[in-house]
Amino acid sequence: MCGIVGYIGPRDATPIILGGLKRLEYRGYDSAGVAVLQNGSIEVRREAGKLSNLTNSVQNSPLSGHIGIGHTRWATHGAPSQQNAHPHLGQTGKVVVVHNGIVENFLELRDELSAEGVDFKSETDSETIVHLVEHYIASGLDLVEAARATFTHLKGANVVVVMSAHEPDKIVTARIGNAGGVVIGYGDNDEMYAASDIPAILEHTRRVVFLESGQMATITRSGAAYETVDGTKLEISPQTIAWDPVAAEKGEYRHFMEKEIHEQVRALTDTLAGRVDFDEGRIRLPQLNLDEALAKRIQKIYIVACGTAAYAGIVGKYLIESVARIPVEIDIGSEFRYRDPIVDENTVVLAISQSGETADTLAAMEEGRSKGAILWSIVNAIGSQAMRVSDGSISMQTGPEIGVASTKAFTAPIVDLYMLAILLADLRGTIDPVKRRQMVADLRLVPDLVGQVLEREADIEKVAHALKDIKGCLYLGRGINMPIAYEGALKLKEISYIHAEGYPAGEMKHGPIALIDEEMPVICLAPQDPWHEKMISQIQQAKARGGPVIAVATDGDDIVADMADHVLWIPETPWMLSPVITVIPLQVLAYHIASLRGLDVDQPRNLAKSVTVE
């Protein structure tokens, strides 16, 4: 999740940066660091562990100056350590970088830089960035142009902040894709700020600019200059936000749900943090307490969950059974304990819960425990009851989810289940090394693919205008995307109060087809996956009954485009990860329909974020 803070102005930068990092500490506590330009030289302090370790280090070895950047880290590439902590200093000692995101092509970049004689000091993808900037400065470019050249070479969703002793009067930052926010703050008395999120700088200013994807800023004491990464100048004026912590948390978004939809690029990056070894093509889930002996002992897995989490579990069933070859059953938390399930010491009961406090899910876990099962959980809230009672756990690492209708706490556990499937398969010997490496490598693509869908929000909003007055809607999907039909329908029901049903597409002709007419839109999930041809047939059947068809389809699918009334396009995606991508346009569609209907998106009627009663 990584928190970033930058400052330039007349005051000492160090306490301002440390104070900002404190407000962002929830975004990462694997390590923390600060870099300050002190007497013409860049001085860096970095420590593994929580921010308090860095604070102590700075007290013991002070640094001060009028310009600096800081970082608190969730590990993605490279273990949590001082060596891998940000900021990263270049070989010359004149350039320093902090970074949030995943550089998808870092292996290629590292090889190229190593061939030029660069000596890498860390295991991170982030270090490639600072060496690239140095490379371009050495070729004769100034800091801004060197940074721009670097940004254009980075693949994936990334936020970068760079500073140089060669040009001690500026900070350059960019947002590439949707790896997280970049807020530029305008202070009084010739001082400026940069941060991942507003709370880091709210104490100092309310006048801010939010960078959009593909934009960069050059920050000096007197203000900021904006342009696109490809060099087009931009005129952007700061806006004033309310001095209200809740409003501040929303930032540029109207609702928490909207913000959390857009946070999914960062959230998915974060759920991978510290768990994926892209070099070795392996998955590590240390908090799960899973070893080879246990993996081979497991004979069955029950996934217990409620609502949205249960639909994520159905995707997990496809993944685990396909890759690890372990039978999986999905049980609704409220029903599990009432049917005397067949459970023993070779059974895993895996609970999925955003809050970790859902009463029905906890009761299901208790039932599993009473029968001797191994208890696992996938939970967002650290320290929640579900996590505490588990034998092993996976933290979603998405950060707080405020909107009642879950979004990032749906996509993150799907990725967690995908990683679990790979790890189980690896330990059980049911996956060959080539396939394992490919599946792991595919994870690098996910945050950027989500970002690409979010960049098409305006097109999705146009479809929302066409559907805002409908009375009902049918969602159809097959295979691994069948549960996405359920989830898409649930989102529409939750926040727009429009009746919607998710259905296995092959079952449409066994009843629901009777509902289809000119007044019943049909949303069909038809990505390029093993069930694509079957979905084409379902679309044809819906069209034959006069139903307006809205299709979720892969870029370039002319067959679907010719049949559907509207298409919500997604980029080409490895099919086992496609549910993470296909659900995004459905979230955005439901959000905009509800907004257009003037409804309370964040607090829909009759619902609560955490259901703690039966």
C-alpha positions as CSV (number, residue, x, y, z in Angstrom):
1,M,0.0,0.0,0.0
2,C,3.0,2.2,0.6
3,G,2.7,5.7,2.0
4,I,4.6,8.6,0.4
5,V,5.3,12.2,1.7
6,G,7.3,15.0,0.2
7,Y,8.1,18.6,1.3
8,I,9.9,21.6,0.0
9,G,9.9,25.0,1.8
10,P,11.5,27.1,4.5
11,R,11.0,24.8,7.4
12,D,12.9,21.7,8.4
13,A,11.5,18.9,6.2
14,T,12.3,16.0,8.5
15,P,9.6,16.4,11.2
16,I,7.0,17.3,8.6
17,I,7.8,14.1,6.6
18,L,7.8,11.9,9.7
19,G,4.5,13.4,10.9
20,G,2.9,12.7,7.5
21,L,4.2,9.2,7.5
22,K,2.7,8.6,10.9
23,R,-0.7,9.4,9.4
24,L,0.0,6.9,6.6
25,E,1.5,4.2,8.7
26,Y,-1.6,2.0,8.1
27,R,-0.5,1.8,4.5
28,G,2.7,-0.1,5.3
29,Y,4.8,-1.1,8.3
30,D,7.4,-3.4,6.8
31,S,9.9,-0.6,6.7
32,A,10.2,3.2,6.5
33,G,12.7,5.7,5.4
34,V,13.4,9.4,4.8
35,A,15.7,11.3,2.5
36,V,16.6,14.9,3.0
37,L,18.9,17.3,1.1
38,Q,21.3,18.4,3.8
39,N,24.2,20.8,3.0
40,G,24.1,19.9,-0.7
41,S,24.1,16.1,-0.1
42,I,21.3,13.6,0.1
43,E,21.1,12.0,3.5
44,V,19.0,8.8,3.9
45,R,17.8,7.0,7.0
46,R,16.0,3.7,6.5
47,E,14.9,1.1,9.0
48,A,13.0,-2.2,8.8
49,G,9.8,-2.6,10.8
50,K,7.5,0.0,12.1
51,L,7.8,3.8,11.7
52,S,9.0,4.1,15.4
53,N,12.2,2.4,14.4
54,L,12.9,5.1,11.8
55,T,11.9,7.8,14.3
56,N,14.5,6.4,16.8
57,S,17.1,6.2,14.0
58,V,16.6,9.9,13.1
59,Q,16.8,10.9,16.8
60,N,20.1,9.0,17.1
61,S,21.5,10.3,13.8
62,P,19.7,13.6,13.0
63,L,19.2,15.1,9.6
64,S,17.7,18.3,8.5
65,G,17.1,20.3,5.3
66,H,14.4,22.2,3.4
67,I,13.5,19.5,0.9
68,G,12.9,15.8,1.4
69,I,10.8,12.7,0.7
70,G,9.7,9.8,2.9
71,H,8.1,6.4,2.5
72,T,6.5,3.6,4.6
73,R,6.4,0.3,2.8
74,W,4.4,-2.9,2.2
75,A,6.8,-5.2,0.6
76,T,6.1,-6.4,-3.0
77,H,9.5,-7.3,-4.4
78,G,12.1,-8.2,-1.8
79,A,11.7,-9.2,1.8
80,P,11.0,-6.5,4.5
81,S,14.4,-5.3,5.4
82,Q,16.6,-2.3,5.8
83,Q,18.3,-3.1,2.5
84,N,14.9,-3.1,0.7
85,A,13.4,-0.1,2.4
86,H,12.8,3.1,0.5
87,P,14.1,5.7,-0.3
88,H,16.5,4.2,-2.9
89,L,19.6,6.2,-3.6
90,G,21.4,5.9,-6.9
91,Q,25.0,4.9,-7.4
92,T,26.2,8.6,-7.6
93,G,24.4,9.5,-4.4
94,K,22.8,12.4,-6.2
95,V,19.4,11.0,-7.1
96,V,16.8,9.4,-4.7
97,V,13.4,7.8,-5.3
98,V,10.4,6.5,-3.5
99,H,7.8,4.3,-5.2
100,N,4.4,2.8,-4.8
101,G,3.2,0.0,-7.3
102,I,4.7,-2.8,-9.2
103,V,7.2,-2.3,-12.1
104,E,6.0,-5.2,-14.3
105,N,9.1,-5.1,-16.5
106,F,11.7,-4.7,-13.7
107,L,13.5,-7.9,-14.6
108,E,14.2,-6.7,-18.2
109,L,15.2,-3.2,-16.9
110,R,17.4,-4.7,-14.2
111,D,19.2,-6.9,-16.8
112,E,19.7,-3.9,-19.1
113,L,21.1,-1.7,-16.2
114,S,23.3,-4.5,-14.9
115,A,24.8,-4.9,-18.3
116,E,25.7,-1.2,-18.1
117,G,27.6,-1.8,-14.9
118,V,24.9,-0.8,-12.3
119,D,25.4,-2.6,-9.0
120,F,22.0,-3.2,-7.4
121,K,21.9,-3.0,-3.6
122,S,18.4,-4.3,-3.0
123,E,16.0,-7.0,-4.2
124,T,13.2,-4.5,-5.1
125,D,11.7,-3.5,-8.4
126,S,11.8,0.1,-7.2
127,E,15.6,0.4,-7.4
128,T,15.5,0.1,-11.1
129,I,13.7,3.5,-11.2
130,V,16.5,5.5,-9.5
131,H,19.1,3.9,-11.8
132,L,17.1,4.7,-14.9
133,V,16.8,8.4,-13.8
134,E,20.6,8.5,-13.2
135,H,21.2,6.9,-16.6
136,Y,19.2,9.6,-18.4
137,I,20.8,12.4,-16.3
138,A,24.2,11.0,-17.3
139,S,23.1,11.2,-21.0
140,G,22.6,15.0,-20.6
141,L,19.0,15.4,-19.6
142,D,17.8,17.6,-16.7
143,L,15.9,16.1,-13.8
144,V,12.4,16.6,-15.3
145,E,13.3,15.2,-18.7
146,A,15.2,12.3,-17.1
147,A,12.2,11.5,-14.9
148,R,9.8,11.7,-17.9
149,A,12.0,9.3,-19.9
150,T,12.1,6.9,-16.9
151,F,8.3,7.1,-16.5
152,T,7.7,6.2,-20.1
153,H,9.8,3.0,-19.7
154,L,7.8,1.7,-16.7
155,K,5.1,-0.9,-17.3
156,G,2.3,-1.3,-14.8
157,A,0.6,0.9,-12.3
158,N,3.1,3.1,-10.4
159,V,3.5,6.2,-8.4
160,V,7.0,7.7,-8.3
161,V,8.6,10.6,-6.5
162,V,12.2,11.6,-7.4
163,M,14.6,14.2,-6.0
164,S,18.1,15.2,-7.0
165,A,21.0,17.0,-5.5
166,H,21.8,18.3,-9.0
167,E,18.6,20.4,-8.9
168,P,18.0,21.0,-5.2
169,D,15.0,23.2,-5.8
170,K,12.4,20.7,-7.1
171,I,10.6,17.4,-6.6
172,V,9.2,15.5,-9.6
173,T,6.3,13.0,-9.2
174,A,4.0,11.1,-11.5
175,R,1.0,8.8,-11.4
176,I,1.1,6.1,-14.0
177,G,-2.0,4.0,-14.0
178,N,-3.9,3.7,-10.7
179,A,-1.3,2.5,-8.2
180,G,-2.6,4.9,-5.7
181,G,-3.2,8.6,-5.3
182,V,-0.8,11.6,-5.6
183,V,-2.0,14.7,-3.8
184,I,-0.1,18.0,-4.3
185,G,-0.6,20.4,-1.4
186,Y,-0.2,24.2,-1.6
187,G,1.0,25.6,1.7
188,D,1.6,29.2,2.9
189,N,4.9,31.0,2.9
190,D,6.5,29.3,-0.1
191,E,6.0,25.7,0.9
192,M,4.6,22.7,-1.0
193,Y,3.7,19.1,-0.2
194,A,3.2,15.8,-2.0
195,A,1.6,12.7,-0.5
196,S,-0.2,9.5,-1.2
197,D,-3.3,10.7,0.6
198,I,-4.8,13.8,2.1
199,P,-4.5,12.9,5.8
200,A,-0.7,13.1,5.5
201,I,-0.8,16.8,4.8
202,L,-4.2,18.0,6.1
203,E,-2.5,19.5,9.2
204,H,-0.6,21.9,6.8
205,T,-3.0,22.8,4.0
206,R,-6.4,22.4,2.5
207,R,-5.5,23.5,-1.0
208,V,-4.7,20.5,-3.1
209,V,-4.5,19.0,-6.6
210,F,-5.1,15.4,-7.3
211,L,-3.0,13.9,-10.1
212,E,-4.8,11.8,-12.6
213,S,-3.3,8.7,-14.3
214,G,-0.7,9.7,-16.8
215,Q,0.0,13.1,-15.2
216,M,3.2,14.4,-13.6
217,A,4.1,17.4,-11.5
218,T,7.3,19.4,-10.9
219,I,7.1,20.9,-7.5
220,T,9.1,23.9,-6.3
221,R,8.6,26.3,-3.4
222,S,6.5,28.7,-5.5
223,G,4.1,26.1,-6.8
224,A,3.8,23.2,-9.2
225,A,3.9,22.8,-13.0
226,Y,1.7,20.0,-14.5
227,E,2.0,18.0,-17.7
228,T,1.2,14.6,-19.0
229,V,3.9,12.0,-19.0
230,D,4.2,12.4,-22.8
231,G,4.9,16.1,-22.4
232,T,1.6,18.0,-22.9
233,K,1.4,21.0,-20.6
234,L,-1.6,21.2,-18.3
235,E,-3.3,24.0,-16.5
236,I,-4.6,22.8,-13.1
237,S,-5.7,25.0,-10.2
238,P,-5.8,23.7,-6.7
239,Q,-9.2,23.0,-5.0
240,T,-10.0,23.7,-1.4
241,I,-11.3,20.7,0.6
242,A,-13.3,20.9,3.9
243,W,-11.3,20.6,7.1
244,D,-13.1,17.5,7.9
245,P,-11.4,14.1,8.4
246,V,-14.3,12.2,6.8
247,A,-14.4,14.5,3.8
248,A,-10.7,14.5,3.5
249,E,-10.6,10.7,3.4
250,K,-12.9,10.8,0.3
251,G,-10.4,13.2,-1.4
252,E,-11.6,13.9,-5.0
253,Y,-14.3,11.3,-4.9
254,R,-18.0,11.8,-4.2
255,H,-18.4,8.7,-2.2
256,F,-16.3,6.2,-0.4
257,M,-17.5,3.4,-2.7
258,E,-16.2,5.4,-5.7
259,K,-12.9,5.9,-4.0
260,E,-12.7,2.2,-3.0
261,I,-13.5,1.1,-6.6
262,H,-10.5,3.2,-7.7
263,E,-8.3,2.0,-4.9
264,Q,-8.5,-1.5,-6.2
265,V,-5.3,-1.1,-8.2
266,R,-3.4,-0.2,-5.1
267,A,-5.3,-2.8,-3.0
268,L,-4.5,-5.6,-5.3
269,T,-0.8,-4.5,-5.4
270,D,-0.9,-4.6,-1.6
271,T,-2.5,-8.0,-1.3
272,L,0.5,-9.3,-3.3
273,A,3.0,-7.5,-1.1
274,G,5.5,-9.8,0.4
275,R,3.9,-12.9,-0.9
276,V,5.0,-13.2,-4.5
277,D,8.5,-14.1,-5.6
278,F,8.5,-13.2,-9.2
279,D,12.1,-14.3,-9.6
280,E,11.5,-17.8,-8.4
281,G,7.9,-18.1,-9.5
282,R,6.7,-19.0,-6.1
283,I,4.1,-18.0,-3.6
284,R,4.7,-17.4,0.1
285,L,1.9,-17.2,2.7
286,P,3.8,-17.4,6.0
287,Q,0.8,-16.5,8.2
288,L,-1.1,-19.5,6.9
289,N,1.3,-21.9,8.6
290,L,1.1,-24.3,5.7
291,D,3.8,-26.8,5.0
292,E,4.1,-29.8,2.6
293,A,2.9,-32.3,5.2
294,L,-0.3,-30.3,6.0
295,A,-0.9,-29.6,2.3
296,K,-0.8,-33.3,1.5
297,R,-3.0,-34.2,4.4
298,I,-5.9,-32.0,3.3
299,Q,-8.7,-34.0,1.8
300,K,-11.4,-31.4,1.6
301,I,-11.9,-27.6,2.0
302,Y,-15.1,-25.9,3.0
303,I,-15.2,-22.2,2.1
304,V,-17.6,-20.5,4.5
305,A,-18.7,-16.9,3.9
306,C,-21.7,-14.6,3.5
307,G,-22.8,-12.3,0.6
308,T,-20.0,-10.9,-1.5
309,A,-17.4,-13.0,0.3
310,A,-19.3,-16.2,-0.6
311,Y,-19.1,-15.3,-4.3
312,A,-15.4,-14.7,-4.0
313,G,-15.3,-18.2,-2.5
314,I,-17.0,-19.7,-5.5
315,V,-14.2,-18.3,-7.7
316,G,-11.8,-19.9,-5.2
317,K,-13.4,-23.3,-5.6
318,Y,-12.7,-23.2,-9.4
319,L,-9.1,-22.2,-8.7
320,I,-8.3,-24.6,-6.0
321,E,-10.0,-27.6,-7.6
322,S,-8.4,-26.8,-11.0
323,V,-4.8,-26.3,-9.8
324,A,-4.4,-28.1,-6.4
325,R,-7.0,-30.9,-7.1
326,I,-8.6,-30.6,-3.7
327,P,-12.4,-30.9,-3.5
328,V,-13.9,-27.7,-2.3
329,E,-17.4,-26.9,-1.1
330,I,-18.9,-23.5,-0.7
331,D,-21.1,-23.0,2.3
332,I,-23.1,-20.0,3.3
333,G,-22.0,-19.1,6.8
334,S,-25.5,-19.0,8.2
335,E,-26.3,-22.5,7.0
336,F,-23.1,-24.5,7.6
337,R,-23.6,-25.4,11.2
338,Y,-27.3,-26.4,10.8
339,R,-26.7,-29.3,8.4
340,D,-24.1,-31.4,10.4
341,P,-21.4,-31.1,7.8
342,I,-18.9,-34.0,7.4
343,V,-15.8,-32.6,8.8
344,D,-12.7,-34.1,10.4
345,E,-9.0,-33.4,11.1
346,N,-8.2,-33.6,7.4
347,T,-10.7,-30.9,6.5
348,V,-10.0,-27.2,6.2
349,V,-12.7,-24.7,7.0
350,L,-11.7,-21.5,5.3
351,A,-13.6,-18.4,6.3
352,I,-13.7,-15.2,4.2
353,S,-14.8,-12.0,5.9
354,Q,-13.9,-8.4,5.3
355,S,-14.5,-7.5,9.0
356,G,-13.6,-10.8,10.5
357,E,-16.6,-10.2,12.9
358,T,-19.5,-11.6,10.9
359,A,-21.6,-13.6,13.3
360,D,-22.7,-16.3,10.9
361,T,-19.1,-16.8,9.6
362,L,-17.7,-17.0,13.1
363,A,-20.4,-19.6,14.0
364,A,-19.4,-21.7,11.0
365,M,-15.8,-21.5,12.1
366,E,-16.8,-22.6,15.6
367,E,-18.7,-25.6,14.1
368,G,-15.6,-26.5,12.2
369,R,-13.4,-26.3,15.3
370,S,-15.8,-28.5,17.3
371,K,-15.4,-31.2,14.6
372,G,-11.6,-31.0,14.6
373,A,-11.1,-29.1,11.4
374,I,-8.1,-26.9,10.4
375,L,-9.3,-23.3,10.5
376,W,-8.1,-20.8,8.0
377,S,-9.3,-17.3,7.3
378,I,-9.0,-14.5,4.7
379,V,-9.7,-11.3,6.5
380,N,-9.2,-7.6,6.0
381,A,-9.4,-6.4,9.6
382,I,-6.1,-7.2,11.3
383,G,-6.7,-8.6,14.8
384,S,-10.4,-9.5,14.2
385,Q,-11.9,-12.5,15.9
386,A,-11.9,-14.6,12.7
387,M,-8.1,-14.0,12.4
388,R,-7.5,-14.7,16.1
389,V,-9.2,-18.0,16.2
390,S,-7.7,-19.3,13.0
391,D,-4.8,-21.8,12.7
392,G,-3.6,-19.7,9.8
393,S,-4.7,-16.6,8.0
394,I,-4.2,-14.4,4.9
395,S,-4.6,-10.7,5.3
396,M,-6.3,-8.9,2.4
397,Q,-4.1,-5.9,3.1
398,T,-6.6,-3.6,1.3
399,G,-6.8,-0.9,3.9
400,P,-10.1,0.3,5.5
401,E,-13.3,-0.3,3.4
402,I,-15.9,2.3,4.5
403,G,-18.6,1.8,1.8
404,V,-21.1,-0.8,2.8
405,A,-21.2,-2.4,-0.7
406,S,-17.9,-4.3,-0.8
407,T,-15.6,-3.7,-3.8
408,K,-11.9,-4.0,-3.0
409,A,-12.7,-6.6,-0.3
410,F,-14.1,-8.8,-3.1
411,T,-11.3,-8.6,-5.6
412,A,-8.5,-8.9,-3.1
413,P,-9.6,-12.3,-1.7
414,I,-10.0,-13.7,-5.2
415,V,-6.3,-12.9,-5.7
416,D,-5.5,-14.4,-2.3
417,L,-7.4,-17.6,-3.3
418,Y,-5.5,-17.7,-6.5
419,M,-2.2,-17.5,-4.6
420,L,-3.4,-20.1,-2.2
421,A,-4.3,-22.5,-5.1
422,I,-0.8,-22.1,-6.5
423,L,0.9,-22.7,-3.1
424,L,-1.3,-25.8,-2.3
425,A,-0.5,-27.2,-5.8
426,D,3.2,-26.5,-5.4
427,L,3.3,-28.3,-2.0
428,R,1.2,-31.2,-3.2
429,G,3.0,-31.6,-6.5
430,T,0.0,-31.1,-8.7
431,I,1.4,-28.3,-10.8
432,D,4.5,-28.4,-13.1
433,P,7.1,-25.7,-12.7
434,V,6.4,-24.1,-16.0
435,K,2.7,-23.6,-15.3
436,R,3.5,-22.4,-11.8
437,R,5.9,-19.8,-13.0
438,Q,3.4,-18.6,-15.6
439,M,0.6,-18.3,-13.1
440,V,2.8,-16.4,-10.7
441,A,4.0,-14.1,-13.6
442,D,0.4,-13.4,-14.5
443,L,-0.1,-11.8,-11.1
444,R,2.1,-8.9,-12.2
445,L,-0.5,-7.9,-14.8
446,V,-3.5,-7.7,-12.5
447,P,-3.2,-4.2,-11.0
448,D,-2.5,-2.6,-14.4
449,L,-5.4,-4.5,-16.0
450,V,-7.8,-3.2,-13.4
451,G,-6.4,0.3,-14.0
452,Q,-7.1,-0.1,-17.7
453,V,-10.8,-0.8,-17.0
454,L,-11.1,2.1,-14.6
455,E,-9.7,4.4,-17.3
456,R,-12.9,3.6,-19.3
457,E,-15.2,4.8,-16.6
458,A,-16.8,7.4,-18.8
459,D,-17.9,4.8,-21.3
460,I,-19.4,2.7,-18.5
461,E,-21.2,5.8,-17.1
462,K,-22.9,6.3,-20.5
463,V,-24.4,2.8,-20.2
464,A,-25.6,3.7,-16.7
465,H,-27.5,6.6,-18.1
466,A,-29.3,4.1,-20.5
467,L,-30.2,1.7,-17.6
468,K,-30.9,4.1,-14.7
469,D,-34.7,3.7,-14.9
470,I,-35.0,-0.1,-15.4
471,K,-37.2,-2.2,-13.1
472,G,-35.1,-5.3,-13.2
473,C,-32.0,-6.9,-14.7
474,L,-30.7,-10.4,-15.4
475,Y,-26.9,-11.2,-15.1
476,L,-25.5,-14.3,-16.8
477,G,-22.1,-15.9,-16.5
478,R,-20.5,-19.3,-17.0
479,G,-17.6,-21.2,-15.5
480,I,-15.2,-19.1,-13.4
481,N,-17.2,-15.9,-14.3
482,M,-20.6,-17.4,-13.1
483,P,-20.1,-16.0,-9.6
484,I,-19.3,-12.6,-11.1
485,A,-22.8,-12.6,-12.4
486,Y,-24.0,-13.2,-8.9
487,E,-21.8,-10.4,-7.5
488,G,-22.8,-7.9,-10.3
489,A,-26.5,-8.5,-9.5
490,L,-25.8,-8.1,-5.8
491,K,-24.1,-4.8,-6.3
492,L,-27.0,-3.4,-8.3
493,K,-29.5,-4.6,-5.7
494,E,-27.5,-3.3,-2.7
495,I,-27.1,0.3,-3.8
496,S,-29.7,1.1,-6.5
497,Y,-32.6,-1.0,-5.1
498,I,-33.3,-2.4,-8.6
499,H,-34.2,-6.1,-8.5
500,A,-31.5,-8.1,-10.2
501,E,-30.7,-11.8,-10.5
502,G,-27.4,-13.5,-11.2
503,Y,-27.8,-16.8,-13.0
504,P,-25.6,-19.6,-14.5
505,A,-26.0,-18.7,-18.2
506,G,-26.7,-22.4,-19.1
507,E,-29.6,-22.4,-16.7
508,M,-31.3,-19.4,-18.4
509,K,-33.4,-21.7,-20.6
510,H,-34.6,-23.5,-17.5
511,G,-36.8,-20.7,-16.3
512,P,-35.4,-17.2,-16.3
513,I,-35.7,-16.9,-20.1
514,A,-39.4,-16.4,-19.4
515,L,-38.6,-13.0,-17.9
516,I,-36.7,-11.7,-21.0
517,D,-38.5,-9.1,-23.1
518,E,-37.8,-5.5,-24.3
519,E,-38.1,-4.3,-20.6
520,M,-35.6,-6.8,-19.1
521,P,-31.9,-6.0,-19.8
522,V,-29.5,-8.9,-19.8
523,I,-25.9,-8.4,-18.7
524,C,-23.8,-11.1,-20.2
525,L,-20.2,-11.9,-19.0
526,A,-18.5,-13.0,-22.2
527,P,-14.7,-12.5,-21.9
528,Q,-12.3,-14.6,-23.9
529,D,-12.2,-17.6,-21.6
530,P,-12.9,-21.4,-22.0
531,W,-16.7,-20.7,-21.9
532,H,-16.7,-17.9,-24.5
533,E,-18.5,-19.9,-27.2
534,K,-21.2,-21.0,-24.8
535,M,-21.8,-17.4,-23.8
536,I,-22.2,-16.4,-27.5
537,S,-25.1,-18.8,-27.6
538,Q,-26.6,-17.3,-24.5
539,I,-26.4,-13.8,-26.0
540,Q,-28.1,-15.0,-29.1
541,Q,-31.0,-16.6,-27.1
542,A,-31.5,-13.4,-25.1
543,K,-31.5,-11.3,-28.3
544,A,-34.1,-13.6,-29.9
545,R,-36.5,-12.8,-27.0
546,G,-36.0,-9.1,-27.5
547,G,-33.9,-8.4,-24.4
548,P,-31.4,-5.5,-24.5
549,V,-28.0,-7.1,-24.1
550,I,-25.1,-5.4,-22.2
551,A,-22.0,-7.5,-22.6
552,V,-18.7,-7.6,-20.8
553,A,-16.2,-8.6,-23.5
554,T,-12.5,-8.7,-24.3
555,D,-11.1,-5.9,-26.5
556,G,-11.4,-6.7,-30.2
557,D,-14.3,-9.2,-29.8
558,D,-16.2,-8.3,-33.0
559,I,-18.7,-11.2,-32.6
560,V,-19.9,-9.9,-29.2
561,A,-19.8,-6.3,-30.5
562,D,-22.1,-7.1,-33.4
563,M,-24.7,-8.8,-31.2
564,A,-24.8,-6.6,-28.0
565,D,-26.6,-3.3,-27.6
566,H,-23.8,-2.1,-25.3
567,V,-20.3,-3.5,-24.6
568,L,-18.3,-2.9,-21.4
569,W,-14.8,-3.6,-22.7
570,I,-12.0,-5.2,-20.7
571,P,-8.4,-5.9,-21.7
572,E,-7.2,-9.3,-22.6
573,T,-6.6,-11.2,-19.3
574,P,-5.4,-14.7,-18.3
575,W,-8.6,-16.5,-17.8
576,M,-8.0,-17.8,-14.3
577,L,-7.7,-14.1,-13.2
578,S,-10.5,-12.8,-15.4
579,P,-13.1,-12.6,-12.5
580,V,-10.9,-9.8,-10.9
581,I,-11.2,-7.8,-14.2
582,T,-14.8,-8.7,-15.3
583,V,-16.3,-7.5,-12.0
584,I,-14.8,-4.0,-12.2
585,P,-17.2,-2.6,-14.9
586,L,-20.1,-4.1,-13.0
587,Q,-19.1,-2.3,-9.9
588,V,-18.7,0.9,-11.8
589,L,-22.0,0.4,-13.6
590,A,-23.9,-0.2,-10.3
591,Y,-22.2,2.8,-8.7
592,H,-23.2,5.2,-11.5
593,I,-26.8,3.9,-11.7
594,A,-27.3,4.4,-8.0
595,S,-25.7,7.9,-8.2
596,L,-27.9,8.9,-11.1
597,R,-30.9,7.8,-9.1
598,G,-29.8,10.1,-6.3
599,L,-29.4,7.4,-3.7
600,D,-27.1,7.1,-0.6
601,V,-24.4,5.0,-2.2
602,D,-22.2,4.6,0.9
603,Q,-25.0,3.7,3.3
604,P,-27.8,1.9,1.5
605,R,-31.0,1.3,3.4
606,N,-31.3,-1.6,5.7
607,L,-27.7,-2.7,5.4
608,A,-24.6,-2.6,7.6
609,K,-21.0,-3.0,6.9
610,S,-20.5,-5.8,9.4
611,V,-23.4,-8.1,10.4
612,T,-22.7,-9.1,13.9
613,V,-26.0,-10.8,14.7
614,E,-27.6,-13.9,13.3
